[in-house]
């Protein structure tokens, strides 16, 4: 039996998940996380030894700090621009630009500047290369934020930072410790270039999720407006500015440590360069695991609380420990590693900022992510700047206390990052036990036929639905639009046909539900010439302002917080204007219309097109439509789960055999969230009878 609107469910099989699904990683982006890890390993190879390497070539510590500070400035600008550029041109194009910049200026640095030992050229090449990695990495972060349902966003960004810090500097430093003794420090930098290129190309070729292929900003939004919005949002919405500051503080000590701690541990504490690189790997190996852990923890206990106490307060304590404990115990690798593990763990406490920031500005996620990325880039400048200004005159102890003070300030400010009540209600509900009702979403969806809001349910933690596709007529817009158009077409082609005759044939076609309406009408009145009926109907078909069903807008707004949404329909292109007019286009990730794609339902190629555009397999998609022949059956045939909407052209009194075909039956979109909850873990109803 199918799942009915008020809840009868047939027996089902367990859905087979990919390895990414089992790990809680967005499946459509899974290879992107792998490629990002490889890219960041290459980027991080130099992190633990570049400063002493340059000093060994006659560059002073102050000059090295200045060079890295300039790199931080360009990285900060690039990080800021990455969100706005992704909005305008699409994340994938931005990532391409970042990869090309990184490769080109690394070649110039290694091929020209370093061999000639020309310091100004080193600063120029290294500084320009700073534009590269933020465009690539943070472009991918915007891609994640744009394509991941909100209830899974914390975990998704946890995987991002897992991959990011897994490479920079964790596995990058470990790679350096392996390569340097074998091929030398300079050749290791060339090896890093190859690793970056391979990782970057792998992401851009392997990831086919379609959200990142196109611009995210509205079509009429201008480039300067988008770029300006990513700056003006910092003061127009103070919470976004505070969040950006917290993100800048987050890894500032990390970038500062990469300048000053190699000398501290190798000179003062007595470690060899390889021992320091191993220590650095252990520090940030812990960080990559805690990045993932605190993404999940933040989803459970609260993003703001995690940032405040673990990130701000915790990092202040462990930052000081990174100086005072080694000073006290000396060359004790085990103790230093333990301190480093705690330091890496507390840095991960800031991970929920990546989920918190777009939630603080749900109507301007791109600008909010630009602000977050700007903060991330500023940290690459802020950390070395503290070293440049205070290390020489005051010593390392003072530098450490400055970092600690910055962390405590970020903790105080993070307490103000409270979400709006409506967003907070949704997020809190999303942390509740599976099956609990969401009052906020119920309110958004409007009332039910009984005069009170329904209990809409949060997707379960094992949710295996990523995409919900809708037919247009009878699902979103009243089927009377099409019925009136086809009636007008018949009247134009055969004026002698009376209304009584037409509606009798119309009702009979609805009851059968086995032949497209245009064909049954053509058989009845136009000698079977359904193409003539179709062409005339398409010309007359329109969607007046009152055609949108009253449950649609609120339901789509609620569902879009958890799922990708799309349309697959045989409708005329004029529906695009209607959806824009009625303000529902904003909720749709993909729109596949027969006149544009070139195939009509029930042709599976129209459904396949929509799935490709969304980057979601059929097994993780649900189709909602009001016809068995063009909606339920073709969706079921390609492995999608199907929901039959009993309105419009659907028969007013379906038979038991008809009800057995779909996976669920509803009479209003108000019931859809409950059905989606109950369909979790089920397969498409392949056992239903074939008609």
DOZAFI-307381 format. One line per field, with one value per residue (C-alpha): residue number from 1; x, y, z. Coordinates in nm, 4 decimals. Layout:
REM residues N
num = c(NUM	...)
u = c(X	...)
v = c(Y	...)
w = c(Z	...)
This chain:
REM residues 691
num = c(1	2	3	4	5	6	7	8	9	10	11	12	13	14	15	16	17	18	19	20	21	22	23	24	25	26	27	28	29	30	31	32	33	34	35	36	37	38	39	40	41	42	43	44	45	46	47	48	49	50	51	52	53	54	55	56	57	58	59	60	61	62	63	64	65	66	67	68	69	70	71	72	73	74	75	76	77	78	79	80	81	82	83	84	85	86	87	88	89	90	91	92	93	94	95	96	97	98	99	100	101	102	103	104	105	106	107	108	109	110	111	112	113	114	115	116	117	118	119	120	121	122	123	124	125	126	127	128	129	130	131	132	133	134	135	136	137	138	139	140	141	142	143	144	145	146	147	148	149	150	151	152	153	154	155	156	157	158	159	160	161	162	163	164	165	166	167	168	169	170	171	172	173	174	175	176	177	178	179	180	181	182	183	184	185	186	187	188	189	190	191	192	193	194	195	196	197	198	199	200	201	202	203	204	205	206	207	208	209	210	211	212	213	214	215	216	217	218	219	220	221	222	223	224	225	226	227	228	229	230	231	232	233	234	235	236	237	238	239	240	241	242	243	244	245	246	247	248	249	250	251	252	253	254	255	256	257	258	259	260	261	262	263	264	265	266	267	268	269	270	271	272	273	274	275	276	277	278	279	280	281	282	283	284	285	286	287	288	289	290	291	292	293	294	295	296	297	298	299	300	301	302	303	304	305	306	307	308	309	310	311	312	313	314	315	316	317	318	319	320	321	322	323	324	325	326	327	328	329	330	331	332	333	334	335	336	337	338	339	340	341	342	343	344	345	346	347	348	349	350	351	352	353	354	355	356	357	358	359	360	361	362	363	364	365	366	367	368	369	370	371	372	373	374	375	376	377	378	379	380	381	382	383	384	385	386	387	388	389	390	391	392	393	394	395	396	397	398	399	400	401	402	403	404	405	406	407	408	409	410	411	412	413	414	415	416	417	418	419	420	421	422	423	424	425	426	427	428	429	430	431	432	433	434	435	436	437	438	439	440	441	442	443	444	445	446	447	448	449	450	451	452	453	454	455	456	457	458	459	460	461	462	463	464	465	466	467	468	469	470	471	472	473	474	475	476	477	478	479	480	481	482	483	484	485	486	487	488	489	490	491	492	493	494	495	496	497	498	499	500	501	502	503	504	505	506	507	508	509	510	511	512	513	514	515	516	517	518	519	520	521	522	523	524	525	526	527	528	529	530	531	532	533	534	535	536	537	538	539	540	541	542	543	544	545	546	547	548	549	550	551	552	553	554	555	556	557	558	559	560	561	562	563	564	565	566	567	568	569	570	571	572	573	574	575	576	577	578	579	580	581	582	583	584	585	586	587	588	589	590	591	592	593	594	595	596	597	598	599	600	601	602	603	604	605	606	607	608	609	610	611	612	613	614	615	616	617	618	619	620	621	622	623	624	625	626	627	628	629	630	631	632	633	634	635	636	637	638	639	640	641	642	643	644	645	646	647	648	649	650	651	652	653	654	655	656	657	658	659	660	661	662	663	664	665	666	667	668	669	670	671	672	673	674	675	676	677	678	679	680	681	682	683	684	685	686	687	688	689	690	691)
u = c(0.0000	0.1186	0.1732	-0.1492	-0.1772	-0.2683	-0.0372	-0.0704	0.2574	0.3344	0.6212	0.9478	1.3078	1.6095	1.7684	2.1294	2.3397	2.6697	2.9770	2.9284	2.5687	2.6748	2.9323	2.6796	2.8511	2.6373	2.6479	2.6457	2.9557	3.1472	3.4308	3.4669	3.5658	3.8235	3.9720	3.9718	4.1733	4.4336	4.4436	4.4956	4.7658	4.9607	4.8893	4.9965	5.3268	5.5164	5.3343	5.5684	5.9053	5.8750	5.9881	6.3108	6.3684	6.3623	6.5719	6.8294	6.8457	6.9339	6.5833	6.5433	6.2662	6.1059	6.1115	5.9557	5.6822	5.6149	5.6021	5.3495	5.1521	5.1180	5.0062	4.7459	4.6208	4.5646	4.4132	4.1745	4.0661	4.0260	3.8272	3.5945	3.5484	3.4914	3.1351	3.0296	3.1981	3.0314	2.6986	2.7654	2.9432	2.8812	3.1146	3.2666	3.3953	3.5398	3.7198	3.8718	4.0060	4.1556	4.3295	4.4814	4.6089	4.7694	4.9481	5.0687	5.2212	5.3705	5.5515	5.6825	5.7869	5.9743	6.1035	6.2130	6.1944	6.3561	6.6381	6.7309	6.6861	6.5022	6.3049	6.0683	5.9757	5.9220	5.6805	5.4990	5.4647	5.3813	5.1382	4.9611	4.9422	4.7481	4.4480	4.4400	4.3508	4.0636	3.8872	3.9165	3.8445	3.5860	3.4191	3.3557	3.2274	2.9726	2.8775	2.8158	2.6083	2.3986	2.3194	2.2890	1.9617	1.9840	1.9283	2.2442	2.4524	2.6488	2.7702	2.8456	3.0665	3.2286	3.3367	3.4598	3.6861	3.7844	3.9191	4.0538	4.2593	4.3348	4.5549	4.6533	4.8666	4.8137	4.8860	5.0736	5.3283	5.3458	5.4040	5.6867	5.8485	5.8469	5.9629	6.2280	6.4763	6.4345	6.4220	6.5178	6.3261	6.3166	6.2020	5.9330	5.7811	5.7598	5.5945	5.3391	5.2527	5.1761	4.9592	4.7586	4.6968	4.5834	4.3481	4.1984	4.1354	3.9811	3.7203	3.6302	3.5969	3.4395	3.1717	2.8600	2.6134	2.4461	2.3919	2.7568	2.7537	2.5511	2.5212	2.3450	2.2450	1.9178	1.9514	1.9057	2.1639	2.4711	2.8336	2.9116	2.5896	2.6829	3.0388	2.9160	2.6559	2.9280	3.0896	2.7892	2.6366	2.9207	2.7778	2.4174	2.3811	2.6180	2.5866	2.7396	3.0271	3.0780	3.0737	3.3369	3.5539	3.5214	3.6252	3.9265	4.0351	3.9732	4.2849	4.4881	4.7108	4.7555	4.8975	5.1078	5.2393	5.3545	5.5810	5.7171	5.6839	5.9227	6.2072	6.0735	6.0555	6.3751	6.5916	6.4512	6.2916	6.5484	6.3376	6.4770	6.2933	6.1452	6.0284	5.8618	5.6878	5.5640	5.4365	5.2601	5.0989	4.9701	4.8322	4.6276	4.5468	4.3455	4.1977	4.0582	3.8731	3.7406	3.6320	3.3955	3.2963	3.2087	3.0072	2.7858	2.8005	2.7025	2.3960	2.3003	2.3699	2.3771	2.6097	2.6504	2.7263	2.9902	3.1650	3.1582	3.2827	3.4860	3.6154	3.6623	3.7324	3.8932	4.1332	4.2458	4.3532	4.5212	4.6951	4.8771	4.9482	5.1261	5.3908	5.4053	5.3880	5.6809	5.8769	5.8200	5.8774	6.1371	6.2030	5.9206	5.7438	5.4586	5.3557	5.3894	5.1740	4.9013	4.8949	4.8873	4.5919	4.3904	4.4870	4.3752	4.0498	3.9549	4.0219	3.7543	3.5030	3.4590	3.3375	2.9640	3.0191	2.9877	2.6308	2.5507	2.6442	2.4054	2.1333	2.1821	2.1030	1.8834	1.7832	2.1468	2.3385	2.5930	2.6836	2.6945	2.9288	3.1430	3.1706	3.2643	3.5227	3.6538	3.7103	3.8874	4.1153	4.1827	4.3083	4.5923	4.6886	4.6026	4.8083	5.1399	5.0728	5.0709	5.4078	5.5460	5.4417	5.5055	5.7500	6.0743	6.0130	5.8225	5.8921	5.6874	5.5127	5.3490	5.2414	5.0714	4.8822	4.7625	4.6238	4.4577	4.2999	4.1612	4.0039	3.8385	3.7026	3.5592	3.3903	3.2190	3.1050	2.9849	2.7230	2.5395	2.5015	2.1419	1.9249	1.5916	1.3126	1.1676	1.5035	1.5952	1.2680	1.3397	1.6997	1.6083	1.3357	1.5846	1.7954	1.5052	1.4380	1.3218	0.9499	0.8927	0.6618	0.7951	0.5561	0.7332	0.7114	0.3518	0.2766	0.4590	0.2530	-0.0740	-0.3836	-0.5278	-0.8793	-0.9609	-0.8684	-0.5461	-0.1826	-0.0631	0.2315	0.5127	0.8007	1.1760	1.3623	1.5108	1.8846	1.8770	1.6877	1.7582	1.5534	1.7513	1.5236	1.1479	1.0177	0.6690	0.4368	0.2829	-0.0813	-0.2943	0.0005	0.1162	-0.1357	-0.5024	-0.5612	-0.8522	-0.5892	-0.5206	-0.8819	-1.0003	-0.7219	-0.8073	-1.1795	-1.1031	-0.8916	-1.1777	-1.4179	-1.1817	-1.1314	-1.4841	-1.7285	-2.0232	-1.9006	-2.1149	-1.9866	-2.1861	-2.0162	-1.6699	-1.6940	-1.8361	-1.5316	-1.3032	-1.4464	-1.4256	-1.0579	-0.9916	-1.1560	-0.9533	-0.6194	-0.4574	-0.4419	-0.3203	-0.6131	-0.5231	-0.5330	-0.8690	-1.0159	-0.8703	-1.0171	-1.3573	-1.3818	-1.0956	-1.0556	-0.7627	-0.5387	-0.3908	-0.0993	-0.3415	-0.5210	-0.1896	-0.0553	-0.3790	-0.3974	-0.0366	-0.1121	-0.4154	-0.2720	-0.2065	-0.1768	-0.3827	-0.2844	-0.5437	-0.4373	-0.1723	-0.3096	-0.3155	-0.1013	0.1871	0.3943	0.4065	0.4721	0.7583	0.9115	0.9068	1.0301	1.3124	1.4807	1.5443	1.5305	1.6188	1.2995	1.2235	0.9593	0.9188	0.6221	0.4799	0.3672	0.4168	0.7086	0.4577	0.4625	0.8077	0.6560	0.3757	0.6168	0.8270	0.5124	0.3911	0.7336	0.7912	1.0840	1.3196	1.2498	1.3283	1.6735	1.5800	1.3019	1.2605	0.9865	0.9084	0.9231	1.2750	1.4193	1.2630	1.0968	0.7505	0.6337	0.6076	0.9396	1.1980	1.4504	1.2677	1.2969	1.6600	1.7358	1.5989	1.7954	2.1178	2.0598	2.0018	2.2957	2.0778	2.0246	1.6717	1.6954	1.7195	1.4363	1.0589	0.8133	0.4780	0.2124	-0.1585	-0.1570	-0.0716	0.0230	0.2567	0.3718	0.3563	0.4395	0.7382	0.8843	0.8487	1.0002	1.3322	1.3597	1.2059	0.9515	0.6166	0.3447	0.0048	-0.1740	-0.5520	-0.6610	-0.6900	-0.7027	-0.6747	-0.9891	-1.2269	-1.2821	-0.9711	-0.9958	-0.8033	-0.5810	-0.4990	-0.4229	-0.1800	0.0472	0.2158	0.4243	0.1997	-0.1272	-0.2095	-0.4840	-0.2825	0.0825	0.0206	0.0518	0.3745	0.6282	0.4689	0.4770	0.8436	0.9240	0.7486	0.9078	1.2585	1.4433	1.1890	1.2341	1.0106	0.6928	0.8233	0.5880	0.2790	0.0729	0.1558	-0.1452)
v = c(0.0000	0.3566	0.6170	0.8144	1.1772	1.0816	0.7933	0.4364	0.2915	-0.0216	-0.2501	-0.1380	-0.2263	-0.0519	0.1993	0.1365	0.4456	0.5512	0.5760	0.9528	0.9197	0.6829	0.9394	1.2231	1.3904	1.5482	1.2704	1.4902	1.6748	1.3767	1.3830	1.7547	1.6911	1.4348	1.6666	1.9612	1.7526	1.6790	2.0459	2.1642	1.9014	2.0600	2.4087	2.3053	2.1387	2.4647	2.5687	2.4192	2.4945	2.7915	3.0423	2.8601	2.7704	3.1375	3.2401	2.9835	3.1694	3.4967	3.6415	3.7871	3.6775	4.0222	4.0062	3.6595	3.7829	4.0786	3.8516	3.6233	3.9277	4.0457	3.6957	3.7262	4.0562	3.9118	3.5976	3.8133	4.0118	3.6904	3.5241	3.8242	3.8242	3.4486	3.4611	3.7569	3.6148	3.2784	3.4579	3.6286	3.3674	3.0387	2.8636	2.6317	2.9145	3.0896	2.7704	2.7474	3.1025	3.0216	2.7093	2.8900	3.1779	2.9382	2.7376	3.0338	3.2334	2.9264	2.8529	3.2126	3.1935	2.8666	2.9249	3.2890	3.4584	3.1958	3.0935	3.4612	3.5189	3.8412	3.9426	4.2002	3.9447	3.6827	3.9162	3.9879	3.6248	3.4889	3.7707	3.7198	3.3471	3.4386	3.5122	3.1486	2.9124	3.1190	3.1437	2.7689	2.6521	2.9108	2.8905	2.5268	2.6297	2.8593	2.5663	2.3570	2.6288	2.6823	2.3159	2.1576	2.1475	2.3612	2.0741	1.9055	2.2173	2.2001	1.8506	1.9449	2.2392	2.0163	1.7924	2.1006	2.2033	1.8394	1.8405	2.1976	2.1589	1.7983	1.9391	2.2803	2.2230	1.8695	1.6245	1.8956	1.9214	1.5426	1.5246	1.7769	1.5683	1.2698	1.4486	1.6889	1.4184	1.2422	1.5149	1.8327	2.1394	2.3181	2.0158	1.9579	2.2939	2.1746	1.8537	2.0666	2.2390	1.9033	1.7953	2.1190	2.0870	1.7245	1.7949	2.1014	1.9315	1.6319	1.8492	2.0456	1.7383	1.4915	1.7059	1.7347	1.8849	2.1554	2.4310	2.5320	2.5584	2.8794	3.2131	3.2199	3.5870	3.7042	3.7610	4.1361	4.1845	4.3789	4.2837	4.5964	4.5605	4.2060	4.3009	4.6023	4.3907	4.1607	4.4643	4.6713	4.3679	4.3892	4.7091	4.6980	4.3695	4.3934	4.0248	3.9395	4.1778	4.0163	3.6718	3.7796	3.9128	3.5846	3.3949	3.6244	3.5527	3.1780	3.0852	3.4018	3.2288	2.9348	3.1582	3.3459	3.0207	2.9083	3.2141	3.2128	2.8647	2.6781	2.8851	2.8558	2.4765	2.4163	2.6752	2.7282	2.3877	2.1854	1.9955	1.9065	2.0397	1.6938	1.6674	2.0075	1.9007	1.5838	1.7885	2.0235	1.7262	1.5874	1.9264	1.9672	1.6002	1.6414	1.9579	1.7879	1.5286	1.7867	2.0045	1.7249	1.6503	2.0090	2.0434	1.7632	1.8857	2.2354	2.0937	1.9168	2.1610	2.4975	2.6788	2.9931	2.8023	2.5910	2.8951	3.0845	2.8228	2.5786	2.8217	3.1463	3.0474	2.7140	2.8583	3.1331	2.8673	2.6326	2.9167	3.0137	2.6468	2.6176	2.8548	2.7980	2.4164	2.3532	2.6245	2.4381	2.0774	2.1333	1.8783	1.6413	1.5382	1.3513	1.6439	1.8920	1.6675	1.6494	2.0279	2.0551	1.8156	2.0326	2.3449	2.1883	2.0742	2.4182	2.5844	2.3517	2.5074	2.7872	2.5485	2.6160	2.9739	2.8352	2.7264	3.0195	3.2990	3.2157	3.1488	3.4988	3.6343	3.3749	3.6296	3.7152	3.3917	3.4783	3.8074	3.6393	3.3709	3.6415	3.8064	3.4741	3.4041	3.7586	3.6871	3.3625	3.5491	3.8285	3.5689	3.4861	3.8555	3.9235	3.6378	3.7271	4.0986	4.0405	3.8689	4.1491	4.4210	4.2622	3.9719	4.1633	4.4369	4.2337	3.8633	3.5499	3.5557	3.8891	3.7634	3.4653	3.6860	3.9069	3.6011	3.4825	3.8241	3.8165	3.4769	3.5955	3.9012	3.6753	3.4637	3.7686	3.8903	3.5453	3.5496	3.8166	3.5984	3.5019	3.3921	3.5520	3.3791	3.2078	3.0699	2.9734	2.7841	2.5858	2.5091	2.4071	2.1829	2.0299	1.9218	1.7527	1.3815	1.2584	1.2786	1.5877	1.8470	2.1831	2.4521	2.7157	2.5202	2.4343	2.8017	2.8783	2.6236	2.7872	2.6164	2.2815	2.1976	2.1578	2.5187	2.4563	2.4221	2.0676	1.9125	1.9235	1.6993	1.7481	1.5103	1.2286	1.1929	0.8976	1.1041	0.9815	1.2362	1.5254	1.6415	1.6891	1.7454	1.8737	1.8696	2.2114	2.1620	2.0209	2.0340	2.3952	2.5658	2.4909	2.2450	2.4620	2.6654	2.3720	2.2543	2.5980	2.6166	2.2793	2.3652	2.6880	2.4891	2.2475	2.5386	2.7002	2.3784	2.2375	2.5162	2.2761	2.0796	2.1767	2.2319	1.9316	1.7060	1.8428	1.8102	1.4604	1.3535	1.5421	1.3670	1.0272	1.0838	1.1853	0.8716	0.6417	0.8167	0.5959	0.8210	1.1829	1.4236	1.5861	1.2461	1.1425	1.4844	1.4616	1.1136	1.2393	1.5580	1.6189	1.2875	1.1803	1.4707	1.5258	1.7314	1.9920	1.9934	2.0244	2.3115	2.5086	2.4448	2.5563	2.8836	2.9473	2.8162	3.0797	3.1094	3.3941	3.5487	3.3499	3.0105	2.9325	2.6944	2.8626	2.5935	2.6194	2.9193	2.8434	2.4749	2.5406	2.7930	2.5343	2.2442	2.4460	2.4671	2.0917	1.9789	2.0868	2.1579	2.1536	2.1375	1.8790	1.9578	1.9666	2.3229	2.6174	2.8544	3.1071	2.9242	3.0757	3.4237	3.3056	3.1524	3.4689	3.6806	3.4612	3.4645	3.0877	3.0713	3.1461	2.8045	2.6026	2.4635	2.3117	2.3760	2.1219	2.2153	2.0010	2.2894	2.3754	2.0266	1.8715	1.5734	1.5392	1.3390	1.0454	1.0290	0.9462	1.1770	1.4795	1.3349	1.2362	1.5919	1.7328	1.4822	1.5692	1.9405	1.8883	1.6494	1.3989	1.0284	0.8981	0.6924	1.0148	1.1999	1.2124	1.3175	1.4801	1.4920	1.4471	1.1996	0.8309	0.8037	1.1030	1.1511	0.8510	0.5688	0.7232	0.8518	0.5076	0.3422	0.5263	0.4599	0.7739	0.7550	0.8994	1.0979	1.1200	1.4523	1.4013	1.7280	1.8773	1.6043	1.3260	1.1115	1.2328	0.8751	0.6647	0.2868	0.0624	-0.0463	0.3138	0.3956	0.1043	0.2508	0.5485	0.5416	0.8028	0.9849	1.3394	1.5911	1.9020	2.0015	2.0483	1.6710	1.6428	1.7022	1.4254	1.1917	1.2725	1.1916	0.8553	0.7721	0.7943	0.4693	0.3246	0.2254	0.3272	0.1209	-0.1186	-0.3920	-0.1973	-0.3402	-0.2317	-0.0820)
w = c(0.0000	-0.0595	0.2081	0.2386	0.3425	0.6951	0.7121	0.5906	0.4710	0.2770	0.3687	0.2137	0.1484	0.2941	0.0574	-0.0352	0.0360	-0.1158	0.1046	0.1137	0.2346	0.5101	0.6257	0.6217	0.3255	0.0492	-0.2089	-0.5185	-0.3930	-0.2541	-0.5071	-0.4492	-0.0883	-0.2004	-0.4624	-0.2208	0.0260	-0.2433	-0.3506	0.0075	0.0687	-0.2152	-0.0835	0.2666	0.1777	0.2288	0.5457	0.8012	0.6400	0.4019	0.6673	0.7644	0.3970	0.2964	0.5953	0.4818	0.1486	0.3227	0.3724	0.7220	0.9596	0.9337	0.5537	0.5635	0.7972	0.5639	0.2609	0.4321	0.5490	0.1881	0.0991	0.3728	0.2313	-0.1153	0.0345	0.2362	-0.0685	-0.2657	0.0101	0.0260	-0.3492	-0.3716	-0.2415	-0.4542	-0.7627	-0.7040	-0.6831	-1.0150	-1.2234	-1.0428	-0.7953	-1.0546	-1.2759	-0.9722	-0.8750	-1.2238	-1.1896	-0.8499	-0.9768	-1.2778	-1.0604	-0.8128	-1.0802	-1.2887	-1.0025	-0.8354	-1.1623	-1.1695	-0.8040	-0.8459	-1.1970	-1.1745	-0.8347	-0.6099	-0.8468	-0.8818	-0.5066	-0.5972	-0.2879	-0.4519	-0.7180	-0.4469	-0.2693	-0.5953	-0.7061	-0.3628	-0.2984	-0.6308	-0.5665	-0.2525	-0.4742	-0.5848	-0.3032	-0.1524	-0.4874	-0.5284	-0.1740	-0.0683	-0.4072	-0.3212	0.0222	-0.1455	-0.3705	-0.0589	0.1087	-0.2043	-0.2677	0.0779	0.2765	0.5902	0.8330	0.6952	0.6399	0.9660	0.8873	0.5260	0.6223	0.8830	0.5946	0.4084	0.6944	0.7403	0.3840	0.4027	0.7195	0.6357	0.3629	0.5015	0.6939	0.8310	0.5520	0.3628	0.6443	0.6659	0.2906	0.3271	0.6024	0.3658	0.0496	0.1804	0.2945	-0.0401	-0.3052	-0.1200	-0.0043	-0.3391	-0.5413	-0.2787	-0.3747	-0.7359	-0.6170	-0.4327	-0.7608	-0.9235	-0.6288	-0.6382	-1.0112	-0.9821	-0.6919	-0.8552	-1.1876	-1.0143	-0.8388	-1.1484	-1.3674	-1.1227	-0.9549	-1.1727	-0.9211	-1.1289	-0.8709	-0.8957	-1.2746	-1.2908	-1.1144	-0.7801	-0.7792	-0.9361	-1.3140	-1.2834	-1.0092	-1.1247	-1.0423	-0.8423	-0.6462	-0.5488	-0.4537	-0.2614	-0.0811	0.0483	0.2172	0.3168	0.4863	0.7402	0.8880	0.7721	0.9571	1.2543	1.3372	1.0007	1.0750	1.4157	1.2588	1.0062	1.2898	1.4790	1.1667	1.1227	1.4802	1.4382	1.2389	1.2939	1.5493	1.3111	1.0384	1.2910	1.4360	1.0912	1.0855	1.4385	1.5906	1.3556	1.4991	1.8561	1.8490	1.6496	1.8283	2.1790	2.2472	2.0497	1.7932	1.4537	1.1460	1.0818	1.4454	1.4135	1.0936	1.2636	1.5568	1.3168	1.1413	1.4701	1.5752	1.2639	1.2229	1.5407	1.3943	1.0838	1.2910	1.5331	1.2396	1.1418	1.5014	1.5869	1.2660	1.3987	1.7600	1.6504	1.4729	1.7955	2.0787	1.9034	1.6662	1.8759	2.1967	2.0227	1.8748	2.2057	2.4479	2.2434	1.9817	2.1718	2.5319	2.4480	2.1899	2.4293	2.6802	2.4352	2.2520	2.5713	2.6417	2.3055	2.4439	2.8180	2.8284	2.5868	2.7681	3.0945	2.9818	2.7097	2.4347	2.5260	2.2066	2.3767	2.6000	2.3135	2.0937	2.3586	2.3890	2.0117	1.9893	2.2288	2.0346	1.7063	1.8694	2.0003	1.6645	1.5263	1.7640	1.5099	1.2370	1.3030	1.1835	0.8304	0.9082	1.1363	0.8947	0.6058	0.8637	1.0047	0.6565	0.4830	0.2199	0.1378	0.1766	-0.0906	0.0743	0.4164	0.2851	0.1253	0.4651	0.6241	0.3557	0.3931	0.7608	0.6745	0.4355	0.6843	0.9328	0.6907	0.7120	1.0770	1.2227	1.0546	1.1138	1.4905	1.4556	1.2363	1.4810	1.8213	1.7987	1.7513	2.0158	2.2785	2.2264	2.1641	2.5028	2.4254	2.0840	2.2495	2.4966	2.2109	2.0328	2.3553	2.4069	2.0543	2.1190	2.4402	2.2601	1.9894	2.2583	2.4058	2.0650	1.9586	2.2341	2.0315	1.7213	1.7893	1.4986	1.4212	1.6073	1.2999	1.1855	1.5417	1.5773	1.2639	1.3576	1.7117	1.5788	1.3397	1.6391	1.8081	1.7967	1.4603	1.4134	1.6264	1.4689	1.3572	1.4637	1.2559	0.9329	1.0071	1.0373	0.7163	0.5299	0.6298	0.7590	0.6674	0.5580	0.9261	0.9970	1.1879	1.0769	1.0128	1.1946	0.9407	1.0310	1.0133	0.7815	0.9853	1.0354	0.7945	0.5391	0.1869	-0.0049	-0.1525	-0.4351	-0.4723	-0.8253	-0.9044	-1.1999	-1.2637	-1.3581	-1.0784	-0.8374	-0.8274	-1.0559	-1.1001	-1.3841	-1.4915	-1.6801	-1.9088	-1.9164	-2.0280	-2.2880	-2.4377	-2.4286	-2.6182	-2.8649	-2.9332	-2.9698	-3.2227	-3.4181	-3.3870	-3.2910	-3.3021	-2.9949	-2.6965	-2.3429	-2.2276	-2.4799	-2.4033	-2.0247	-2.0531	-2.2530	-2.0131	-1.7057	-1.8730	-1.9503	-1.5904	-1.4570	-1.6812	-1.6315	-1.8950	-2.2033	-2.2193	-2.2106	-2.5434	-2.7147	-2.5705	-2.6590	-3.0102	-3.0518	-2.9406	-3.1451	-3.3918	-3.5689	-3.3543	-3.4631	-3.1176	-3.2532	-3.3865	-3.0517	-2.8720	-3.0822	-3.0497	-2.6758	-2.6178	-2.7936	-2.5731	-2.2455	-1.9784	-1.5991	-1.4505	-1.1181	-0.9235	-1.0635	-0.7995	-0.5383	-0.1949	-0.0305	-0.2786	-0.1758	0.1957	0.1368	-0.1064	0.1325	0.4100	0.1984	0.0412	0.3806	0.3681	0.0044	-0.3440	-0.5339	-0.9050	-1.1749	-1.4523	-1.6732	-2.0245	-1.9608	-2.1910	-2.1305	-1.9990	-1.6673	-1.6075	-1.6093	-1.3815	-1.1288	-1.1246	-1.0828	-0.7980	-0.6307	-0.6235	-0.8689	-0.5818	-0.4298	-0.7430	-0.8179	-1.1524	-1.4051	-1.6858	-1.9317	-2.2337	-2.4872	-2.3679	-2.3219	-2.6309	-2.4653	-2.3146	-2.0185	-1.9925	-2.1819	-1.9186	-2.0841	-1.9449	-1.5927	-1.6508	-1.7617	-1.4361	-1.2266	-1.4100	-1.3639	-0.9914	-0.9550	-0.7674	-0.8509	-0.9021	-0.5829	-0.3782	-0.5542	-0.5143	-0.7852	-0.7072	-0.9799	-1.0361	-1.3255	-1.3193	-1.6866	-1.7184	-1.3586	-1.1272	-1.3685	-1.5512	-1.2235	-1.0692	-1.3774	-1.3392	-0.9663	-0.8166	-0.5383	-0.6428	-0.4688	-0.6348	-0.5910	-0.6032	-0.7580	-1.1034	-1.3686	-1.1091	-1.0890	-0.8164	-0.6937	-0.7669	-0.7596	-0.5231	-0.8105	-0.8946	-0.5313	-0.5201	-0.7882	-0.6184	-0.3016	-0.1423	-0.2017	-0.0891	-0.1543	-0.0632	-0.0417	0.3302	0.3633	0.1634	0.4452	0.6508	0.3509	0.2820	0.6426	0.6139	0.2799	0.4277	0.3698	0.1253	-0.2355	-0.5231	-0.5409	-0.8024	-0.6835	-0.7835	-1.0670	-1.4196	-1.5981)
